[in-house]
Amino acid sequence: MASTGAVRKHLIENTSNFDPRKFLKDSTAAMSDICAARFEAFGSAGNADKIKVSSLDTMSQRYAAGELDANIT
């Protein structure tokens, strides 16, 4: 929604500009702002250093073993 809104706003304000590089720049900025707001709202901001990197092979094995199945209670 943020992306679409930013593109529409840009195109309305700049009716002669149809260069995707211009309106996608605004779209990317809007999406980044939404992500930052949600990270802060849910208490995730500042925790990137706590994320442990896993290889694709490791993640594939975890999915195959059912370790990452959704638990809906």
N, CA and C atoms as a LAMMPS dump frame, in Angstrom:
ITEM: TIMESTEP
0
ITEM: NUMBER OF ATOMS
219
ITEM: BOX BOUNDS ff ff ff
-5.0000000000000000e+02 5.0000000000000000e+02
-5.0000000000000000e+02 5.0000000000000000e+02
-5.0000000000000000e+02 5.0000000000000000e+02
ITEM: ATOMS id mol type element x y z
1 1 1 N 0.82 -1.177 0
2 1 2 C 0 0 0
3 1 3 C 0.873 1.253 0
4 2 1 N 1.936 1.232 0.778
5 2 2 C 2.819 2.397 0.816
6 2 3 C 3.447 2.633 -0.547
7 3 1 N 3.813 1.542 -1.194
8 3 2 C 4.434 1.637 -2.512
9 3 3 C 3.472 2.235 -3.528
10 4 1 N 2.268 1.696 -3.582
11 4 2 C 1.269 2.177 -4.534
12 4 3 C 0.922 3.633 -4.263
13 5 1 N 0.744 3.982 -2.999
14 5 2 C 0.422 5.355 -2.639
15 5 3 C 1.511 6.326 -3.048
16 6 1 N 2.759 5.939 -2.84
17 6 2 C 3.875 6.813 -3.205
18 6 3 C 3.969 6.989 -4.72
19 7 1 N 3.738 5.914 -5.458
20 7 2 C 3.772 6.009 -6.923
21 7 3 C 2.649 6.916 -7.41
22 8 1 N 1.454 6.716 -6.9
23 8 2 C 0.319 7.549 -7.312
24 8 3 C 0.562 9.016 -6.984
25 9 1 N 1.042 9.272 -5.781
26 9 2 C 1.3 10.646 -5.375
27 9 3 C 2.325 11.292 -6.299
28 10 1 N 3.411 10.573 -6.587
29 10 2 C 4.452 11.104 -7.464
30 10 3 C 3.897 11.407 -8.855
31 11 1 N 3.107 10.485 -9.398
32 11 2 C 2.582 10.683 -10.742
33 11 3 C 1.569 11.829 -10.807
34 12 1 N 0.817 12.028 -9.724
35 12 2 C -0.128 13.147 -9.691
36 12 3 C 0.619 14.474 -9.596
37 13 1 N 1.656 14.507 -8.779
38 13 2 C 2.415 15.738 -8.59
39 13 3 C 3.361 16.036 -9.753
40 14 1 N 3.721 15.014 -10.521
41 14 2 C 4.662 15.162 -11.646
42 14 3 C 4.062 14.526 -12.888
43 15 1 N 3.024 15.146 -13.424
44 15 2 C 2.267 14.519 -14.518
45 15 3 C 3.082 14.282 -15.787
46 16 1 N 4.143 15.028 -15.994
47 16 2 C 4.937 14.839 -17.211
48 16 3 C 6.084 13.853 -17.023
49 17 1 N 6.255 13.332 -15.818
50 17 2 C 7.371 12.451 -15.519
51 17 3 C 6.896 10.992 -15.461
52 18 1 N 7.3 10.212 -16.442
53 18 2 C 6.932 8.792 -16.48
54 18 3 C 8.154 7.886 -16.321
55 19 1 N 9.233 8.436 -15.814
56 19 2 C 10.471 7.681 -15.633
57 19 3 C 10.351 6.816 -14.375
58 20 1 N 10.329 5.487 -14.535
59 20 2 C 10.18 4.606 -13.376
60 20 3 C 11.258 4.806 -12.315
61 21 1 N 12.444 5.225 -12.721
62 21 2 C 13.515 5.438 -11.734
63 21 3 C 13.14 6.532 -10.754
64 22 1 N 12.361 7.486 -11.198
65 22 2 C 11.958 8.599 -10.324
66 22 3 C 10.869 8.164 -9.348
67 23 1 N 9.77 7.558 -9.888
68 23 2 C 8.679 7.223 -8.964
69 23 3 C 8.974 5.988 -8.123
70 24 1 N 9.842 5.106 -8.6
71 24 2 C 10.213 3.955 -7.773
72 24 3 C 11.144 4.362 -6.624
73 25 1 N 11.865 5.468 -6.804
74 25 2 C 12.689 5.99 -5.709
75 25 3 C 11.784 6.425 -4.56
76 26 1 N 10.694 7.13 -4.89
77 26 2 C 9.729 7.542 -3.865
78 26 3 C 9.053 6.322 -3.24
79 27 1 N 8.761 5.332 -4.059
80 27 2 C 8.109 4.115 -3.586
81 27 3 C 9.002 3.365 -2.597
82 28 1 N 10.27 3.239 -2.925
83 28 2 C 11.222 2.556 -2.05
84 28 3 C 11.375 3.291 -0.721
85 29 1 N 11.413 4.606 -0.77
86 29 2 C 11.525 5.396 0.459
87 29 3 C 10.293 5.201 1.344
88 30 1 N 9.098 5.154 0.734
89 30 2 C 7.863 4.959 1.502
90 30 3 C 7.849 3.582 2.157
91 31 1 N 8.273 2.56 1.431
92 31 2 C 8.321 1.217 2.005
93 31 3 C 9.333 1.135 3.15
94 32 1 N 10.456 1.803 2.992
95 32 2 C 11.471 1.825 4.041
96 32 3 C 10.933 2.496 5.301
97 33 1 N 10.193 3.588 5.124
98 33 2 C 9.599 4.279 6.269
99 33 3 C 8.603 3.388 7.007
100 34 1 N 7.788 2.641 6.255
101 34 2 C 6.817 1.731 6.87
102 34 3 C 7.543 0.639 7.663
103 35 1 N 8.589 0.077 7.073
104 35 2 C 9.356 -0.971 7.772
105 35 3 C 9.969 -0.431 9.057
106 36 1 N 10.563 0.748 8.99
107 36 2 C 11.176 1.337 10.189
108 36 3 C 10.129 1.566 11.276
109 37 1 N 8.969 2.067 10.891
110 37 2 C 7.896 2.31 11.867
111 37 3 C 7.433 1.005 12.511
112 38 1 N 7.329 -0.053 11.725
113 38 2 C 6.885 -1.335 12.276
114 38 3 C 7.951 -1.978 13.154
115 39 1 N 9.218 -1.847 12.772
116 39 2 C 10.287 -2.37 13.624
117 39 3 C 10.23 -1.701 14.991
118 40 1 N 10.019 -0.401 15.006
119 40 2 C 9.948 0.331 16.271
120 40 3 C 8.684 -0.028 17.048
121 41 1 N 7.549 -0.129 16.354
122 41 2 C 6.273 -0.415 17.014
123 41 3 C 6.263 -1.798 17.671
124 42 1 N 6.923 -2.76 17.053
125 42 2 C 6.915 -4.121 17.579
126 42 3 C 8.157 -4.456 18.404
127 43 1 N 8.972 -3.452 18.691
128 43 2 C 10.131 -3.654 19.547
129 43 3 C 11.286 -4.386 18.902
130 44 1 N 11.36 -4.383 17.584
131 44 2 C 12.431 -5.092 16.892
132 44 3 C 13.608 -4.188 16.517
133 45 1 N 13.412 -2.894 16.619
134 45 2 C 14.46 -1.949 16.212
135 45 3 C 15.706 -2.151 17.071
136 46 1 N 16.864 -2.123 16.42
137 46 2 C 18.129 -2.24 17.133
138 46 3 C 18.542 -3.653 17.475
139 47 1 N 17.868 -4.648 16.928
140 47 2 C 18.191 -6.038 17.257
141 47 3 C 18.825 -6.811 16.105
142 48 1 N 19.242 -6.134 15.054
143 48 2 C 19.8 -6.821 13.887
144 48 3 C 21.034 -7.642 14.223
145 49 1 N 21.809 -7.19 15.188
146 49 2 C 23.028 -7.915 15.538
147 49 3 C 22.752 -9.238 16.242
148 50 1 N 21.517 -9.469 16.637
149 50 2 C 21.137 -10.717 17.307
150 50 3 C 20.706 -11.807 16.323
151 51 1 N 20.577 -11.445 15.045
152 51 2 C 20.155 -12.416 14.025
153 51 3 C 21.35 -13.275 13.641
154 52 1 N 21.168 -14.581 13.733
155 52 2 C 22.229 -15.508 13.361
156 52 3 C 22.018 -15.94 11.911
157 53 1 N 23.061 -15.863 11.124
158 53 2 C 22.993 -16.222 9.714
159 53 3 C 23.003 -17.742 9.579
160 54 1 N 22.09 -18.258 8.757
161 54 2 C 22.05 -19.695 8.456
162 54 3 C 22.18 -19.881 6.951
163 55 1 N 22.873 -20.915 6.56
164 55 2 C 23.038 -21.183 5.136
165 55 3 C 21.732 -21.718 4.548
166 56 1 N 21.62 -21.662 3.251
167 56 2 C 20.451 -22.183 2.569
168 56 3 C 20.287 -23.673 2.825
169 57 1 N 21.394 -24.417 2.845
170 57 2 C 21.34 -25.856 3.128
171 57 3 C 20.788 -26.129 4.528
172 58 1 N 21.242 -25.358 5.498
173 58 2 C 20.767 -25.528 6.872
174 58 3 C 19.273 -25.247 6.96
175 59 1 N 18.825 -24.162 6.337
176 59 2 C 17.406 -23.818 6.382
177 59 3 C 16.573 -24.879 5.665
178 60 1 N 17.083 -25.403 4.56
179 60 2 C 16.382 -26.453 3.827
180 60 3 C 16.2 -27.697 4.698
181 61 1 N 17.237 -28.063 5.417
182 61 2 C 17.164 -29.222 6.311
183 61 3 C 16.16 -28.979 7.441
184 62 1 N 16.144 -27.768 7.986
185 62 2 C 15.212 -27.444 9.073
186 62 3 C 13.767 -27.501 8.59
187 63 1 N 13.504 -26.987 7.377
188 63 2 C 12.147 -27.077 6.825
189 63 3 C 11.76 -28.53 6.57
190 64 1 N 12.678 -29.319 5.992
191 64 2 C 12.398 -30.724 5.697
192 64 3 C 12.124 -31.526 6.969
193 65 1 N 12.792 -31.191 8.052
194 65 2 C 12.612 -31.903 9.325
195 65 3 C 11.346 -31.461 10.058
196 66 1 N 10.688 -30.422 9.552
197 66 2 C 9.472 -29.94 10.196
198 66 3 C 9.739 -28.998 11.357
199 67 1 N 10.975 -28.653 11.544
200 67 2 C 11.366 -27.79 12.66
201 67 3 C 10.763 -26.387 12.54
202 68 1 N 10.494 -25.962 11.325
203 68 2 C 9.991 -24.608 11.104
204 68 3 C 8.514 -24.583 10.706
205 69 1 N 7.815 -25.695 10.946
206 69 2 C 6.376 -25.728 10.657
207 69 3 C 5.642 -24.727 11.54
208 70 1 N 4.574 -24.167 11.008
209 70 2 C 3.773 -23.224 11.785
210 70 3 C 3.064 -23.952 12.925
211 71 1 N 3.099 -23.353 14.096
212 71 2 C 2.404 -23.9 15.264
213 71 3 C 1.248 -22.983 15.604
214 72 1 N 0.062 -23.388 15.198
215 72 2 C -1.124 -22.581 15.45
216 72 3 C -1.913 -23.229 16.572
217 73 1 N -2.054 -22.5 17.664
218 73 2 C -2.779 -23.053 18.81
219 73 3 C -3.987 -22.232 19.136
